[in-house]
């Protein structure tokens, strides 16, 4: 599971919740790269982008 899109997505999500959006944005990008059709992964990457001002 360590190199799965789900793994990277979870890191992105939890990082956003705890105020580390800038640090975890790259993990959201990696999750979407691995599974580009997953809307949940796109959502969490979008959250990280918004929190870092990348609109």
Jmol script that loads the backbone (N, CA, C; Angstrom):
load data "model"
ATOM      1  N   UNK A   1       0.810  -1.199   0.000  1.00  0.00           N
ATOM      2  CA  UNK A   1       0.000   0.000   0.000  1.00  0.00           C
ATOM      3  C   UNK A   1       0.852   1.261   0.000  1.00  0.00           C
ATOM      4  N   UNK A   2       2.096   1.173   0.382  1.00  0.00           N
ATOM      5  CA  UNK A   2       2.919   2.357   0.569  1.00  0.00           C
ATOM      6  C   UNK A   2       3.066   3.191  -0.701  1.00  0.00           C
ATOM      7  N   UNK A   3       3.108   2.582  -1.855  1.00  0.00           N
ATOM      8  CA  UNK A   3       3.235   3.349  -3.089  1.00  0.00           C
ATOM      9  C   UNK A   3       1.915   3.468  -3.827  1.00  0.00           C
ATOM     10  N   UNK A   4       0.823   3.269  -3.131  1.00  0.00           N
ATOM     11  CA  UNK A   4      -0.481   3.348  -3.773  1.00  0.00           C
ATOM     12  C   UNK A   4      -0.993   4.791  -3.760  1.00  0.00           C
ATOM     13  N   UNK A   5      -1.888   5.071  -4.664  1.00  0.00           N
ATOM     14  CA  UNK A   5      -2.508   6.394  -4.713  1.00  0.00           C
ATOM     15  C   UNK A   5      -3.254   6.669  -3.409  1.00  0.00           C
ATOM     16  N   UNK A   6      -3.880   5.647  -2.853  1.00  0.00           N
ATOM     17  CA  UNK A   6      -4.623   5.819  -1.598  1.00  0.00           C
ATOM     18  C   UNK A   6      -3.700   6.266  -0.463  1.00  0.00           C
ATOM     19  N   UNK A   7      -2.527   5.693  -0.390  1.00  0.00           N
ATOM     20  CA  UNK A   7      -1.549   6.061   0.637  1.00  0.00           C
ATOM     21  C   UNK A   7      -1.185   7.540   0.539  1.00  0.00           C
ATOM     22  N   UNK A   8      -0.832   7.982  -0.676  1.00  0.00           N
ATOM     23  CA  UNK A   8      -0.428   9.377  -0.864  1.00  0.00           C
ATOM     24  C   UNK A   8      -1.593  10.324  -0.625  1.00  0.00           C
ATOM     25  N   UNK A   9      -2.789   9.899  -1.023  1.00  0.00           N
ATOM     26  CA  UNK A   9      -3.969  10.717  -0.804  1.00  0.00           C
ATOM     27  C   UNK A   9      -4.241  10.914   0.683  1.00  0.00           C
ATOM     28  N   UNK A  10      -4.098   9.869   1.456  1.00  0.00           N
ATOM     29  CA  UNK A  10      -4.332   9.975   2.905  1.00  0.00           C
ATOM     30  C   UNK A  10      -3.348  10.938   3.552  1.00  0.00           C
ATOM     31  N   UNK A  11      -2.111  10.878   3.128  1.00  0.00           N
ATOM     32  CA  UNK A  11      -1.123  11.816   3.670  1.00  0.00           C
ATOM     33  C   UNK A  11      -1.531  13.249   3.327  1.00  0.00           C
ATOM     34  N   UNK A  12      -1.961  13.464   2.109  1.00  0.00           N
ATOM     35  CA  UNK A  12      -2.391  14.790   1.690  1.00  0.00           C
ATOM     36  C   UNK A  12      -3.572  15.268   2.538  1.00  0.00           C
ATOM     37  N   UNK A  13      -4.577  14.430   2.695  1.00  0.00           N
ATOM     38  CA  UNK A  13      -5.782  14.785   3.434  1.00  0.00           C
ATOM     39  C   UNK A  13      -5.465  15.135   4.891  1.00  0.00           C
ATOM     40  N   UNK A  14      -4.742  14.255   5.564  1.00  0.00           N
ATOM     41  CA  UNK A  14      -4.426  14.480   6.976  1.00  0.00           C
ATOM     42  C   UNK A  14      -3.530  15.713   7.136  1.00  0.00           C
ATOM     43  N   UNK A  15      -2.581  15.869   6.237  1.00  0.00           N
ATOM     44  CA  UNK A  15      -1.724  17.054   6.292  1.00  0.00           C
ATOM     45  C   UNK A  15      -2.520  18.336   6.160  1.00  0.00           C
ATOM     46  N   UNK A  16      -3.505  18.342   5.287  1.00  0.00           N
ATOM     47  CA  UNK A  16      -4.369  19.524   5.136  1.00  0.00           C
ATOM     48  C   UNK A  16      -5.143  19.797   6.412  1.00  0.00           C
ATOM     49  N   UNK A  17      -5.658  18.734   7.016  1.00  0.00           N
ATOM     50  CA  UNK A  17      -6.436  18.896   8.246  1.00  0.00           C
ATOM     51  C   UNK A  17      -5.612  19.479   9.384  1.00  0.00           C
ATOM     52  N   UNK A  18      -4.323  19.158   9.394  1.00  0.00           N
ATOM     53  CA  UNK A  18      -3.466  19.613  10.484  1.00  0.00           C
ATOM     54  C   UNK A  18      -2.626  20.838  10.141  1.00  0.00           C
ATOM     55  N   UNK A  19      -2.935  21.491   9.028  1.00  0.00           N
ATOM     56  CA  UNK A  19      -2.272  22.745   8.706  1.00  0.00           C
ATOM     57  C   UNK A  19      -0.968  22.617   7.932  1.00  0.00           C
ATOM     58  N   UNK A  20      -0.746  21.505   7.282  1.00  0.00           N
ATOM     59  CA  UNK A  20       0.487  21.290   6.533  1.00  0.00           C
ATOM     60  C   UNK A  20       0.250  21.169   5.028  1.00  0.00           C
ATOM     61  N   UNK A  21      -0.710  21.929   4.527  1.00  0.00           N
ATOM     62  CA  UNK A  21      -1.088  21.825   3.113  1.00  0.00           C
ATOM     63  C   UNK A  21       0.096  22.040   2.172  1.00  0.00           C
ATOM     64  N   UNK A  22       0.919  23.003   2.477  1.00  0.00           N
ATOM     65  CA  UNK A  22       2.063  23.276   1.595  1.00  0.00           C
ATOM     66  C   UNK A  22       3.012  22.077   1.545  1.00  0.00           C
ATOM     67  N   UNK A  23       3.205  21.449   2.674  1.00  0.00           N
ATOM     68  CA  UNK A  23       4.127  20.312   2.743  1.00  0.00           C
ATOM     69  C   UNK A  23       3.574  19.054   2.080  1.00  0.00           C
ATOM     70  N   UNK A  24       2.254  18.911   2.039  1.00  0.00           N
ATOM     71  CA  UNK A  24       1.673  17.673   1.524  1.00  0.00           C
ATOM     72  C   UNK A  24       1.083  17.798   0.120  1.00  0.00           C
ATOM     73  N   UNK A  25       1.108  18.982  -0.449  1.00  0.00           N
ATOM     74  CA  UNK A  25       0.550  19.168  -1.789  1.00  0.00           C
ATOM     75  C   UNK A  25       1.175  18.205  -2.793  1.00  0.00           C
ATOM     76  N   UNK A  26       2.456  17.975  -2.688  1.00  0.00           N
ATOM     77  CA  UNK A  26       3.127  17.065  -3.631  1.00  0.00           C
ATOM     78  C   UNK A  26       2.600  15.644  -3.520  1.00  0.00           C
ATOM     79  N   UNK A  27       2.130  15.253  -2.336  1.00  0.00           N
ATOM     80  CA  UNK A  27       1.565  13.920  -2.172  1.00  0.00           C
ATOM     81  C   UNK A  27       0.191  13.833  -2.829  1.00  0.00           C
ATOM     82  N   UNK A  28      -0.551  14.924  -2.766  1.00  0.00           N
ATOM     83  CA  UNK A  28      -1.823  14.974  -3.481  1.00  0.00           C
ATOM     84  C   UNK A  28      -1.608  14.879  -4.976  1.00  0.00           C
ATOM     85  N   UNK A  29      -0.588  15.557  -5.460  1.00  0.00           N
ATOM     86  CA  UNK A  29      -0.249  15.490  -6.885  1.00  0.00           C
ATOM     87  C   UNK A  29       0.119  14.058  -7.275  1.00  0.00           C
ATOM     88  N   UNK A  30       0.876  13.397  -6.415  1.00  0.00           N
ATOM     89  CA  UNK A  30       1.301  12.024  -6.709  1.00  0.00           C
ATOM     90  C   UNK A  30       0.101  11.080  -6.748  1.00  0.00           C
ATOM     91  N   UNK A  31      -0.844  11.251  -5.825  1.00  0.00           N
ATOM     92  CA  UNK A  31      -2.041  10.410  -5.809  1.00  0.00           C
ATOM     93  C   UNK A  31      -2.831  10.573  -7.100  1.00  0.00           C
ATOM     94  N   UNK A  32      -2.999  11.810  -7.546  1.00  0.00           N
ATOM     95  CA  UNK A  32      -3.752  12.056  -8.775  1.00  0.00           C
ATOM     96  C   UNK A  32      -2.994  11.533  -9.994  1.00  0.00           C
ATOM     97  N   UNK A  33      -1.693  11.611  -9.975  1.00  0.00           N
ATOM     98  CA  UNK A  33      -0.897  11.067 -11.074  1.00  0.00           C
ATOM     99  C   UNK A  33      -1.083   9.553 -11.177  1.00  0.00           C
ATOM    100  N   UNK A  34      -1.128   8.888 -10.029  1.00  0.00           N
ATOM    101  CA  UNK A  34      -1.280   7.435 -10.020  1.00  0.00           C
ATOM    102  C   UNK A  34      -2.701   6.984 -10.369  1.00  0.00           C
ATOM    103  N   UNK A  35      -3.689   7.803 -10.035  1.00  0.00           N
ATOM    104  CA  UNK A  35      -5.092   7.447 -10.310  1.00  0.00           C
ATOM    105  C   UNK A  35      -5.849   8.716 -10.719  1.00  0.00           C
ATOM    106  N   UNK A  36      -5.645   9.169 -11.954  1.00  0.00           N
ATOM    107  CA  UNK A  36      -6.174  10.460 -12.391  1.00  0.00           C
ATOM    108  C   UNK A  36      -7.696  10.536 -12.473  1.00  0.00           C
ATOM    109  N   UNK A  37      -8.399   9.427 -12.458  1.00  0.00           N
ATOM    110  CA  UNK A  37      -9.854   9.458 -12.558  1.00  0.00           C
ATOM    111  C   UNK A  37     -10.564   9.453 -11.206  1.00  0.00           C
ATOM    112  N   UNK A  38      -9.811   9.349 -10.127  1.00  0.00           N
ATOM    113  CA  UNK A  38     -10.417   9.285  -8.804  1.00  0.00           C
ATOM    114  C   UNK A  38     -10.773  10.692  -8.327  1.00  0.00           C
ATOM    115  N   UNK A  39     -12.055  10.965  -8.224  1.00  0.00           N
ATOM    116  CA  UNK A  39     -12.530  12.305  -7.839  1.00  0.00           C
ATOM    117  C   UNK A  39     -12.147  12.669  -6.411  1.00  0.00           C
ATOM    118  N   UNK A  40     -12.080  11.693  -5.536  1.00  0.00           N
ATOM    119  CA  UNK A  40     -11.701  11.952  -4.150  1.00  0.00           C
ATOM    120  C   UNK A  40     -10.264  12.467  -4.072  1.00  0.00           C
ATOM    121  N   UNK A  41      -9.387  11.876  -4.863  1.00  0.00           N
ATOM    122  CA  UNK A  41      -8.000  12.308  -4.863  1.00  0.00           C
ATOM    123  C   UNK A  41      -7.889  13.715  -5.441  1.00  0.00           C
ATOM    124  N   UNK A  42      -8.662  13.979  -6.487  1.00  0.00           N
ATOM    125  CA  UNK A  42      -8.681  15.318  -7.079  1.00  0.00           C
ATOM    126  C   UNK A  42      -9.192  16.338  -6.067  1.00  0.00           C
ATOM    127  N   UNK A  43     -10.199  15.961  -5.305  1.00  0.00           N
ATOM    128  CA  UNK A  43     -10.766  16.848  -4.294  1.00  0.00           C
ATOM    129  C   UNK A  43      -9.729  17.206  -3.232  1.00  0.00           C
ATOM    130  N   UNK A  44      -9.038  16.217  -2.719  1.00  0.00           N
ATOM    131  CA  UNK A  44      -8.060  16.469  -1.663  1.00  0.00           C
ATOM    132  C   UNK A  44      -6.872  17.276  -2.175  1.00  0.00           C
ATOM    133  N   UNK A  45      -6.453  17.011  -3.402  1.00  0.00           N
ATOM    134  CA  UNK A  45      -5.395  17.834  -3.989  1.00  0.00           C
ATOM    135  C   UNK A  45      -5.887  19.271  -4.150  1.00  0.00           C
ATOM    136  N   UNK A  46      -7.143  19.416  -4.547  1.00  0.00           N
ATOM    137  CA  UNK A  46      -7.734  20.756  -4.674  1.00  0.00           C
ATOM    138  C   UNK A  46      -7.788  21.485  -3.347  1.00  0.00           C
ATOM    139  N   UNK A  47      -8.102  20.766  -2.291  1.00  0.00           N
ATOM    140  CA  UNK A  47      -8.109  21.366  -0.959  1.00  0.00           C
ATOM    141  C   UNK A  47      -6.720  21.887  -0.607  1.00  0.00           C
ATOM    142  N   UNK A  48      -5.711  21.074  -0.857  1.00  0.00           N
ATOM    143  CA  UNK A  48      -4.342  21.502  -0.571  1.00  0.00           C
ATOM    144  C   UNK A  48      -3.976  22.730  -1.421  1.00  0.00           C
ATOM    145  N   UNK A  49      -4.403  22.754  -2.661  1.00  0.00           N
ATOM    146  CA  UNK A  49      -4.120  23.904  -3.511  1.00  0.00           C
ATOM    147  C   UNK A  49      -4.783  25.170  -2.972  1.00  0.00           C
ATOM    148  N   UNK A  50      -6.044  25.057  -2.601  1.00  0.00           N
ATOM    149  CA  UNK A  50      -6.759  26.226  -2.081  1.00  0.00           C
ATOM    150  C   UNK A  50      -6.096  26.736  -0.812  1.00  0.00           C
ATOM    151  N   UNK A  51      -5.740  25.820   0.067  1.00  0.00           N
ATOM    152  CA  UNK A  51      -5.120  26.216   1.332  1.00  0.00           C
ATOM    153  C   UNK A  51      -3.758  26.867   1.152  1.00  0.00           C
ATOM    154  N   UNK A  52      -3.108  26.593   0.032  1.00  0.00           N
ATOM    155  CA  UNK A  52      -1.800  27.201  -0.233  1.00  0.00           C
ATOM    156  C   UNK A  52      -1.914  28.407  -1.161  1.00  0.00           C
ATOM    157  N   UNK A  53      -3.154  28.763  -1.546  1.00  0.00           N
ATOM    158  CA  UNK A  53      -3.351  29.930  -2.394  1.00  0.00           C
ATOM    159  C   UNK A  53      -3.200  29.645  -3.882  1.00  0.00           C
ATOM    160  N   UNK A  54      -3.118  28.382  -4.257  1.00  0.00           N
ATOM    161  CA  UNK A  54      -2.986  27.999  -5.667  1.00  0.00           C
ATOM    162  C   UNK A  54      -4.379  27.799  -6.252  1.00  0.00           C
ATOM    163  N   UNK A  55      -5.002  28.903  -6.640  1.00  0.00           N
ATOM    164  CA  UNK A  55      -6.365  28.834  -7.155  1.00  0.00           C
ATOM    165  C   UNK A  55      -6.352  28.631  -8.635  1.00  0.00           C
TER     166      UNK A  55
END
end "model"
wireframe off; spacefill off
backbone 0.3
color backbone group
